[in-house]
Amino acid sequence: MRATLYYRGSLSSCNYDCPYCPFSKNKDNAETLAKDRTQLARFMDWVREQEAGGNRLSVFFNPYGEGLVHRWYREAMTELSHMAHIDKVAIQTNLSVKLDWTERLNPRKAAFWATYHPGETSEAAFLKQCMFLYGKNIPFSVGSVGVRSAFAAINSLRRKLPEDVYLWVNAFKDAKNYYSEADKEQLRLIDPHFDLNVNDYDSYGKPCETGHSVFYVQGNGLVKRCYKDRTVIGNLYRSGLEGLARQRPCRLACCDCYIGYIHMPELELKSVYGESMLERIAKPADKGSGMRQRMKI
């Protein structure tokens, strides 16, 4: 079967101090780091075994914190990108680490979901990292949380990134009715698909690929249908994909996060992201859509 796996181990540490993140400047102890490394090693063993069974996989690493500061995540991404039965491997990262190791990646299969955090890094430093990936033809998207204090910085980065690099704005939803219509208009000029993310979607009882061909794997092997649905549907290492996969309508009232709602068939978001939904790279927009425009704040 063909499946997408979101993997999250025990890691919960980050080298950044973003005010909107519960894991900012968190530091894992040696025991937790060792546990996370062991968990990832077991997951990699399982992935290797899937080739013989004919399973094709896409893997997205979305740890609580920054994974690429640890060698085992870099090594896992590199190996996965060269496996015949892997369609895609991607990771959510702040791009704060040296990127010389990406020379060993297969750029046809590896991709980055890069997050820009103004105040935690300089625009010049982040842009340099982006341009390194760009020069190596490694696919990546750039995203930033759309808090008002970051509008000017996001706009500035958009002007300096190559036009064919998609920059998305993650809607800030911690405060109700955070955005005015004027705010939305400005953000659409940076991200023509901003409305897709600022909206929440009625999902209860509706079809979703999560739990059927998309699985959220925890470091201990427990699997959930959706990262927000706490119900455990099985264990990856005991049940295997075939034992886990079945149609499971959504049990939640609404879906408000990209890694959830992209798997709702009724939204037809493959028309927006094509084969790059995992790394959140939208297809090139029409010239009149606003993708090439730049807002002035």
N, C-alpha and C positions, 0 to 999 in steps of 0.2 A: 504494500500500500504506500501511498504518498502522504506524508504528514509533516506538520510544522510543530516544532517543539520550542517553547519558551523555557529557558533554564535559569533557575535562581537558586544558588547555594546558600551557605551560611554567612557569607560575606556581608558585612553591614558597615563598612568603613569607607570614608571618603576624605580626600585631601582638600576639599573645598568647604566653604562655610556659608552656603546659600541660605538666606533667612526663610525661604519657603520649603526647605527640605529637612525632614526629621533626622537625616543621617549626616548632616553637615558636620565636618570636623570630628566625626566619630572615629575612634581607633580600636580595631579589634585586637584582642590579646593573642599571644602565640598559639594558644590552644584552639581558638576559633579559626585562625588562619590555617592551621594544620588540618582541622576538620573540613574546612572548605576545599582545601587542596585534595584531600582524600575523596571527598564526594565527587569532585570534578573528574578525578581519575577513574572512578567507578562508572560515571556517566560515559566517559570516552570509551571505556571497554565495551559498554553496551552498544554504543554507536558503531564501533568496528564490527561487532557481531551481526549487525543488521544487513550488511551487504550480502551475506550468504542467503538470507531469507528473501531477498528481492525488494526490501523496503527502500524507498527513496525519501530522504529527509532534508528539511531546512531547519537550521538551528539559530535561535536568537538568544544571546546572553543579555539578560537585564538584571544585573545584581543590584542589591541595595548598596549603593556606593560606587566606587570606581574600580573596575576589575583589571584594567590593563596595567596598573602599577604592579601587578603580581604576575610573575613569569608564567605560571600555569595557565592563565587565560590567554596569554600571547601564544604559547605553544599549542594550546587547543585550537585556537583559531587557525593557526598555520596548518596544522595537520588536517583539520576538517576541510580546509579549502582545496586540499589535494586528493580527497577521497572521491572515488568514482561515483558512489551512491549519494553524495551530498550535493544538493542543488544550490544551496545558499548557506553561508554562515555570516552573521552580523552581530554587532555588539553596540550597546548604548554606552557612550564614553564622552568624557569632557576633553579628550585629546591633550591631556596635560603631560603625557609621557613621551619620551623619545620615540620616533617612528622608524628608526633604521631597520627594526625587525620586520617591518611590512615588506621589505624587499623579498622576503621568502614566501609571501602570500601568493596564491593564485588569484589574480585580479578579476578573473571571470566568475569567481564564486564568492569572494569575500567582499563585504561592504561595511560601512560605518554609519551609525546614527549618532552624529556628533552634536553635542549640546554646548551652546555658548552661554556663559554666565558672566555678564558684565560685572565688574567689581571684584571678581575672583581671578581674572586674567586680563591682560591688556588685549586690545583689539589686534595690535601688531603681532603678538605672540600666537594668538588663536588663528589669525589669518595665515601666518607662516605655516602652521600645521596643516591647515586646509589645502594650501597650495602645494604642500609636499604630496598629499594624497592625489591631488588633481594632476600633478606632474607624472605620477606613477599610474595614472588611469585606473585608480581604485575608486569604485563608486562610493559616494557618501552624500548624505543630506545634512543640512545644518538646521538646528532648531534652537529656540530660546523661549523661555517662559514670558508671556506677554504682560508683565507688570508695567504699569505706567512709567515707573522710574527707568525702565530699560528701553522705552520706545526710541529715544534718540540713538542709543548705542546699536540697537537692532537695525535701524535705518541706515546708519553709517556702515555697518558691516555689509548690508545688502548692496550698497553702492560699490563696495570694493571687491566683493566676490565675483567670480566669473558669472555671466548671465545664465549659463546652463547649469549652475549649481542651485538646486532648489533649497530655499530657506523657508521653513515653516515656523509659524508662531503658535506655541502651545497656549491655549486659552487659560487664563487664571480663573479658577472656579471656586476658590476658597471664600470669596465674598460674593454674595448674591447681587445680580445686576451690576456687576463691576464695570462693564463697558457702556459708554454712551454710544449713540449712533455715530457720532463724529469719530470716536475711538475706532469703531469697527471699520468705518470708511478708510481711515488711515492705515489700519492693519491689513486690509484687503489689498492695498497697493503694494505691500511687501509680500504677502502670502495670499494669492488668489483663492486658495482653498480654506481660508481662515474660518469661514462659516461652517464648514464641515466639522470643525473641532469645537467651536464655541457652543454649538448645539448639543443638547442631550437627547437621547433617542429612547422612545418607549420600546421596551424589549421583552417584557414579561410574556412568556408563552410563545415567543416568536422563534423561528428557526435560526440556528447559529452553527457555524462549523466547529466551534469550541466543543470539545468532548467527542467529536466525530473524526475530524482530521487535524485538529489543532489542540495541543495539550500544554498545560502549564505544569512543568516538572520542578519539584522541590529537590534540594540537595540529597535528602534521604530517600528519594525515589517515589515519594507520594505524589500523586497526580490530581490536579483539580481541573474541572472543565474550563473555568475562567479564573483569572487571578483575583477577581473580586468576589467570586463565589467560593465560600470557605469549605464547601462540601468536597470531601475527598472521594474520587471515583475509582481509585485503585492504586496499585503500586507498579511502576514501570518495569521493575526487574522481575516481579512475579507474574504479572498479567500479560506483559508485552502489549504492543499496539493493538493487535487483533482482539485481545481480551478487553481492552479499554474502549475501543471505538464503537459508538452507537449514537444515533441522533438524540440530542438532548436539548429540548427547547429551553430558552433562558428562564431562570427562576427569579431574576431580579427585576425590579420595577422599571429601571432605566439603565442605559449604558452611556457613560460619559467620557470614556478614555479611548484613545486611538487604538491601542492594542487589543481592545475589546470589540468596538463597533466595526472595525474593518472586516470582521468575520461574519457580519450579518448579511446574508445573501441579498436581502431586499434593498440594501443601500447601493449595491452594484458598484462598489468602490474600485474594482479592478479596472473599470473604465477610466479612473483617475490615476491609479498608480501602476497599472499593468503588472509586470512581473516583479515589481520593486516595492510591493506593499510592506514587506518585512522591514526594509531599511528606510521606508517612508520617503521615497523619491517619486514625486509626481511626474507624470508625463509633461513634456514641454507644453506650455500654454500658448494659445493664439496670441499674436502680437497685440491685439486690441483688448486682451483680457485683464491687463494690469500687471502681469508678471514682470514686464520690462520697465514698468513705471517705478518711480521712486517717490516716496512721500517726503514731505518737508515739514518738520515739526519745530 
